[in-house]
Amino acid sequence: MRWSGRFACGRLFYPNMNALAQGIRYALRNLWKTPGFTAIAMLAPALGVGANSAIFTVVNAVATAPPALRSPDRIAKSTRSASRPSP
């Protein structure tokens, strides 16, 4: 295989890494120019992840906690079977 300025991984070819680095530099430069947008773009996912984590923690604690019973060894199950209808 001849070197063509691309990185090969099996049959897939990735573009030149210089283009990737140039794109990252361009993105960082634009984010630096707009600090308000950058702050919102960073805070929105952070708040979403934090809220999701908090809600999951509460639901997990409530849903999977064993019931608080004074004496769990005295629990009994009572059922009522259907009786035959009277004639």
N, C-alpha and C positions, 0 to 999 in steps of 0.2 A: 504494500500500500504506500503510495507516495504522499508526502506531506503537502497539504493544500491550504494550510493556515486554519484548519478546523480540527477540533478534538473529536476523536472517534470513540464510540462506546458501543461495540457490537455493530449493528447496522444503523444506529442512529448517529447523526452528525450534529454537533452543537456549533453555533456560530462562534466566530473568533472571540476570545475572551477580552480583547481590547474593546470591542463594541459593548460588551456587558459592563466593563469598568467605566466606560464613557457614559453609559446610560445611568449608572448609579451615581456618578459625579453630577450629572445633570439634574437628577431627582433631588439630591441633597442640596444643590445650589438653589433650586426653586423653593424647597422647603425652608431654607434659611432666609430667603427674601420675603416670605409670607409667614411671620411668626404666629399670627392669629389662627390661620388655617392649620398650621402645624400643631398648635396646642389642641385644637378641636379634634384633629385627626388622631392625635395620641390619646386624648382623654375619653373619647367616645368608646373605643374598644376596651379601655381600662375599666371604665364604669360598667360596661356590659358584663365583662368577665367577673368583676367584683360582685355585682348584683346577682348574677347567676350562681356564683359560689355561695353567697349568703343564703339564697332561697333554697338551694339544694341541701345545704347543711341543716337548715331548720326542718325541711320536709323529711330528710333522712332520719333526723333525731326523733321526730314525732311518729313517723310511720314504722320504723324498725325497732323502737324501744319496747321492751317487754312491759306489759301492764303492771302498774304499781299495785300490788295486792298485799293485804296484811298477812294472809296465810294461804299461799298458793296450793298447799297440799289438801285443802278442803274444797277445792273446786269440783263441782259435779255438773253433769249435763242431764237435763231432763227433757224428754220429748213427749209429745202427745200423739198417740196413734189414732187414726180415724176409726171410730166404732161403726158397727154395722147399723144401717138405718132401721129404725123400728117400723114394723108393718102397720 
